[in-house]
Amino acid sequence: MSLKENMDALKEELNSEEKFFESAIRTERFIKRYQKPLIAVVAASLLAVGGAIAYQAYKNGKIESSNAAFNVLLTNPSDTKAEQTLKNDNPELYDLWRLSRGIAQNDVTILDSLKNSEAFGVADIAGYETAAIKGDAKMLEEYTKKQGALYKDIALLELAVKAIEEGNVATARQKIALIPEDSPIFQAGQALSHYGVK
């Protein structure tokens, strides 16, 4: 290797080291300049992660306590402590439990109190059950007109039965005709139409 080649290699090496030191100095200046905001971002990130972990632990604790309370209520429905725990820790499950109690006891007061429940299906089923327990044809009729009513076909069948009992065959046929073919209630409606509506 010639002296010129050695000098070129040395220059290249020095140039690389110079660039490395220059980059290190720029990084150090950047860190010094933005040290507080960087520390704040790291601290905020750690707080967010810690908060998420704590919140998840809190939620898991609530789920466990509400499940335990629910199991107690299944065996002892009059346990007021378990009822309060369920109400505080899991309001949707509490509404579902109250719905089951209202249906089991034919308690319209409980069912009426659930008409604004946010638990899926609870308000809808409570509305249907209230109308059915009261035997209120007007309420059943209103229920069948609700968008997405879960028990619409059953309510139509009940209205058809009421119409037959009142001797109103035309109304009974009209209600049965509203039950779609893919409904599990369709066959019952057809049987009622065939044997009940004369």
C-alpha positions as CSV (number, residue, x, y, z in Angstrom):
1,M,0.0,0.0,0.0
2,S,1.4,3.4,-1.0
3,L,1.8,6.4,1.2
4,K,-0.9,8.2,-0.7
5,E,-3.3,5.3,-0.2
6,N,-2.5,5.3,3.5
7,M,-3.1,9.1,3.7
8,D,-6.4,8.7,1.9
9,A,-7.5,5.9,4.3
10,L,-6.5,8.0,7.3
11,K,-8.4,11.0,6.0
12,E,-11.4,8.9,5.4
13,E,-11.2,7.4,8.9
14,L,-10.8,10.9,10.5
15,N,-13.7,12.2,8.4
16,S,-15.9,9.3,9.7
17,E,-14.9,10.0,13.3
18,E,-15.5,13.7,12.8
19,K,-19.0,13.0,11.4
20,F,-19.7,10.7,14.4
21,F,-18.6,13.3,16.9
22,E,-20.5,16.0,15.1
23,S,-23.6,13.8,15.2
24,A,-23.0,13.0,18.9
25,I,-22.7,16.8,19.7
26,R,-25.9,17.5,17.8
27,T,-27.7,14.8,19.7
28,E,-26.4,16.0,23.0
29,R,-27.5,19.6,22.2
30,F,-30.9,18.3,21.1
31,I,-31.3,16.4,24.4
32,K,-30.1,19.4,26.5
33,R,-32.4,21.7,24.6
34,Y,-35.5,19.4,24.9
35,Q,-34.6,17.6,28.1
36,K,-37.6,18.7,30.1
37,P,-40.2,18.0,27.3
38,L,-38.6,14.6,26.7
39,I,-38.7,13.8,30.4
40,A,-42.4,15.0,30.5
41,V,-43.3,12.7,27.5
42,V,-41.6,9.7,29.1
43,A,-43.3,10.4,32.4
44,A,-46.7,10.9,30.8
45,S,-46.2,7.6,28.9
46,L,-45.3,5.8,32.1
47,L,-48.3,7.3,33.9
48,A,-50.6,6.3,31.0
49,V,-49.4,2.7,31.1
50,G,-49.6,2.7,34.9
51,G,-53.1,4.2,34.8
52,A,-54.3,1.7,32.2
53,I,-52.9,-1.2,34.3
54,A,-54.6,0.2,37.5
55,Y,-57.9,0.8,35.6
56,Q,-57.9,-2.8,34.3
57,A,-57.2,-4.2,37.8
58,Y,-60.1,-2.0,39.1
59,K,-62.4,-3.3,36.4
60,N,-61.4,-6.9,37.0
61,G,-62.1,-6.4,40.7
62,K,-65.6,-5.0,39.9
63,I,-66.4,-7.9,37.6
64,E,-65.3,-10.4,40.2
65,S,-67.3,-8.8,43.0
66,S,-70.4,-8.4,40.8
67,N,-70.2,-12.0,39.7
68,A,-69.9,-13.2,43.3
69,A,-72.9,-11.0,44.3
70,F,-74.9,-12.3,41.4
71,N,-74.2,-15.9,42.4
72,V,-75.3,-15.1,46.0
73,L,-78.6,-13.5,44.6
74,L,-79.3,-16.6,42.6
75,T,-79.5,-18.7,45.8
76,N,-80.8,-15.9,48.1
77,P,-82.7,-13.2,46.2
78,S,-83.4,-11.3,49.5
79,D,-79.7,-10.7,50.2
80,T,-79.7,-6.9,50.3
81,K,-75.9,-6.6,50.6
82,A,-75.3,-8.7,47.5
83,E,-78.0,-6.7,45.7
84,Q,-76.3,-3.4,46.5
85,T,-72.9,-4.7,45.5
86,L,-74.3,-5.9,42.2
87,K,-76.1,-2.6,41.6
88,N,-72.9,-0.6,42.3
89,D,-70.4,-2.8,40.5
90,N,-72.3,-3.9,37.4
91,P,-75.5,-1.9,36.8
92,E,-76.3,-3.8,33.5
93,L,-76.1,-7.2,35.2
94,Y,-78.2,-5.8,38.1
95,D,-80.9,-4.8,35.6
96,L,-80.8,-8.3,34.0
97,W,-81.2,-9.8,37.5
98,R,-84.1,-7.5,38.2
99,L,-85.7,-8.4,34.9
100,S,-85.6,-12.1,35.8
101,R,-87.1,-11.3,39.2
102,G,-89.9,-9.2,37.7
103,I,-90.8,-11.9,35.2
104,A,-90.6,-14.7,37.8
105,Q,-92.9,-12.8,40.2
106,N,-95.1,-11.1,37.5
107,D,-94.1,-7.9,39.1
108,V,-95.1,-5.0,36.8
109,T,-93.5,-2.4,39.2
110,I,-90.1,-4.0,38.7
111,L,-90.6,-4.3,35.0
112,D,-91.8,-0.7,34.6
113,S,-88.7,0.5,36.4
114,L,-86.5,-1.1,33.7
115,K,-88.0,0.7,30.7
116,N,-84.9,2.9,30.5
117,S,-82.3,0.3,31.2
118,E,-79.1,0.5,29.1
119,A,-78.4,-3.3,29.3
120,F,-79.0,-4.9,26.0
121,G,-82.6,-6.2,25.5
122,V,-83.7,-5.5,29.1
123,A,-85.9,-2.5,28.4
124,D,-87.4,-4.2,25.3
125,I,-88.2,-7.5,27.2
126,A,-89.5,-5.5,30.2
127,G,-91.9,-3.6,27.9
128,Y,-93.2,-6.8,26.4
129,E,-93.6,-8.6,29.7
130,T,-95.4,-5.6,31.2
131,A,-97.9,-5.6,28.4
132,A,-98.3,-9.4,28.5
133,I,-98.8,-9.5,32.3
134,K,-101.3,-6.7,32.2
135,G,-103.0,-8.3,29.1
136,D,-103.0,-4.8,27.6
137,A,-103.8,-5.2,23.9
138,K,-102.9,-1.5,23.2
139,M,-99.5,-1.9,24.8
140,L,-98.9,-5.1,22.9
141,E,-99.9,-3.3,19.7
142,E,-97.5,-0.5,20.4
143,Y,-94.8,-3.0,21.2
144,T,-95.2,-4.7,17.8
145,K,-94.5,-1.3,16.1
146,K,-91.2,-0.7,17.9
147,Q,-88.2,-1.0,15.6
148,G,-86.2,-4.2,16.4
149,A,-88.7,-5.5,19.1
150,L,-87.3,-8.8,20.2
151,Y,-90.6,-10.4,21.0
152,K,-92.6,-8.8,18.2
153,D,-93.8,-12.1,16.7
154,I,-94.9,-13.5,20.1
155,A,-96.8,-10.2,20.7
156,L,-98.5,-10.6,17.3
157,L,-99.5,-14.1,18.2
158,E,-100.9,-12.9,21.6
159,L,-102.9,-10.2,19.8
160,A,-104.3,-12.8,17.4
161,V,-105.4,-15.0,20.4
162,K,-107.0,-12.0,22.1
163,A,-108.9,-11.2,18.8
164,I,-110.1,-14.8,18.6
165,E,-111.3,-14.6,22.2
166,E,-113.2,-11.5,21.3
167,G,-114.7,-13.1,18.2
168,N,-112.7,-10.8,15.8
169,V,-111.5,-13.3,13.2
170,A,-110.4,-10.7,10.7
171,T,-108.1,-9.0,13.1
172,A,-106.7,-12.4,14.2
173,R,-105.9,-13.3,10.6
174,Q,-104.3,-9.9,10.0
175,K,-102.0,-10.3,13.1
176,I,-101.0,-13.9,12.1
177,A,-100.3,-12.7,8.5
178,L,-97.7,-10.2,9.9
179,I,-95.6,-13.1,11.4
180,P,-92.8,-13.7,8.8
181,E,-92.1,-17.3,7.5
182,D,-88.6,-17.3,9.0
183,S,-89.9,-16.7,12.5
184,P,-89.8,-19.5,15.0
185,I,-93.4,-18.5,15.8
186,F,-94.6,-18.9,12.2
187,Q,-95.8,-22.5,12.6
188,A,-97.6,-21.7,15.8
189,G,-99.3,-18.8,14.0
190,Q,-100.3,-21.1,11.1
191,A,-101.7,-23.7,13.5
192,L,-103.7,-21.0,15.3
193,S,-104.9,-19.8,12.0
194,H,-106.0,-23.3,10.9
195,Y,-107.5,-24.5,14.1
196,G,-108.3,-21.4,16.1
197,V,-109.7,-19.0,13.4
198,K,-112.9,-20.4,12.0
